[in-house]
Amino acid sequence: MKIAATDFDGTLCPIGEPIPAENIKAIKAWQAAGNKFGIATGRGLTLIREALERYGDWQPDFLVCNNGAVSVDGEGQMIHCKAIAPDVLRGVLSMPIMQEDSHSLLVFTARSVRSIRPNPDIPSELIPPITLAEALALPDVVQLSIKLATPEEAQQVSAAIHAAYPGLGGNINRSYLDINAVEADKGWGLQQMLAASEWKGSELLVIGDDKNDLPMIERFDGFTVATAKPFMHEAASKVYPTVGSMLLDNL
C-alpha cells in the first residue's frame, strides 16, 4: 500500500476551477488498487470540504489542513491539532500590520473559519464575521490568514511576525500569508498524521506547486507539476504534467 498527498489549489486543480476529470479518474484507480489518497492544503477544514462537495462519488482518505496544523481521517475524526497559544494570538493580533483595513484577516480554528475582515475571493457565507474580542475568545485557533499585495510583501510580513513571536511561522502561497505555530507546515503535518495512523511506515508520495508545499516536498523527496514556478522544479525530484499522471506512474 502506498499513500499519496497532494496540494489542492494550483496542483490538484487550477486555481478557481474544478478538478480535471483525468485527475479524478486517476485518484479512483489509485484507491481501487488499495492505496490511500489525501489532500494537504493551506485551507481550513470547512473550506476544503466545501470545495470537495461536488465530487460525491469519491472522498479522500485523509485531509491535512491549515498547512499541517490540523489533520482528520476519512470519517472526519481529528488526528492532530496544533493550536496557537492564546497569549501569542493576542500579541500578534495587536501588531499594526494586523490592524490595516486593506488586508483581509481570517481566523481558523480546527473546524471553523471566521472573518475579522473578509477575503473577497471567498464567498461571504463561508466566512461569518467575528469581532477581534470574539476571535480572542475562540478555542484552538490554528491559523491566521491575510492576503497581501505580493509574495515579497507576504515574506516581509512573515519575517516580522516571526521576529516578534518566534513561536509563529509563516506559510506563503502566492500573496497569501498563513500564520501558524512554527512547527506547523505540510511536511510536519503529514508526519503527525502518519505517526498516529495505521499506515505508519508506508511509502508516502507528495506533490505541490508553491512555497507552502516546499516543506513536504523537501521532507519526502516529493514532486511538482509543470505549471509550478522554476524554484519548485528545482526542489522537486520529478516534474509531472498533472497529479493524475503522477499517481498512474507510481501505481
ZIRA-V176694 format. One record per helix or strand. SS is the DSSP state (~ for helix, > for strand). FROM is the first residue (numbers start at 1). TO is the last residue. Records with the same first field share a line. If there is no record, write none. Layout:
SS->FROM-TO / FROM-TO
This chain:
>->2-6 / 9-9 / 13-13 / 36-40 / 62-65 / 70-73 / 78-81 / 105-109 / 113-117 / 129-129 / 141-147 / 168-173 / 176-181 / 203-208 / 223-225 / 238-240
~->21-32 / 45-52 / 66-68 / 86-93 / 96-99 / 124-126 / 132-136 / 151-164 / 186-195 / 211-220 / 230-235 / 243-249
